[in-house]
Structures are given as C-alpha cells and as structure tokens.
Amino acid sequence: MTVQERIIELLGKRGWTKYKLAQETGLYKTTVYDWFNDKGYTPDRKSIELICAAMNISLVEFYSGIDEGELDGEQTLLLQLFAKVPDRKKKLVFDLLSNLIDEK
C-alpha cells in the first residue's frame, strides 16, 4: 500500500472526502488533490503529521497500514525503532530529524 492508498483507506474509514481532509488539516485543497492526480506528488512529512493530527492517530498508526515493500530497509528500521521510543521522547526525535533536514 502506498501513502496515497493509506490516506484513501483512512478517509474511507471516517467517511471523509479529500475536500474534508483539506479542511481538517488546513492544507490547500489543490495540495491534497495533487497527491492523487497525474502530477504524482507525495505528501511530505509535515503534511502527514497534519493528517495524523486531524485524524487523531499517531505516525506509527498511519505507517502501519503501508506495506513494507513500499519502504526501503532503512525506512523500515527507522519505523521499528521509533515505535520503541517512549511517547514523552517522540517530540525530541521529530525535532532532531527536523533540524537535520534544515541543515543544508
């Protein structure tokens, strides 16, 4: 299952449309629709975090619906390790990763 397929699955479980997802996350409607059209865009980390917050699920719950075949070995390991991080320290992990990404 791809990220887009997982989003569609979660939308179906809640009875939400793509438009409703855009409203709940505060993302532009065109941004959400571009994930599913011929442009082939994929949601970035921040967008997935917004989706999780709007749906009241964790990132681990979000990614648990994605086939490991869609992830490479490092991504799978990262998710496995992250699942073991105590909830009170998960924000530290996000902050660290965000800082590493920002340093270019």
Buried (B, 14 or more C-beta within 10 A) or exposed (E): EEBBBBBBEBBEEEEBEBEBBBBBBEBEEEBBBBBBEEEEBEBEEEBBBBBBEBBEBBBBEBBEBBEEEBBEEEEBEBBEEBEEEEEEEBEEEEEEEEEEEEEE
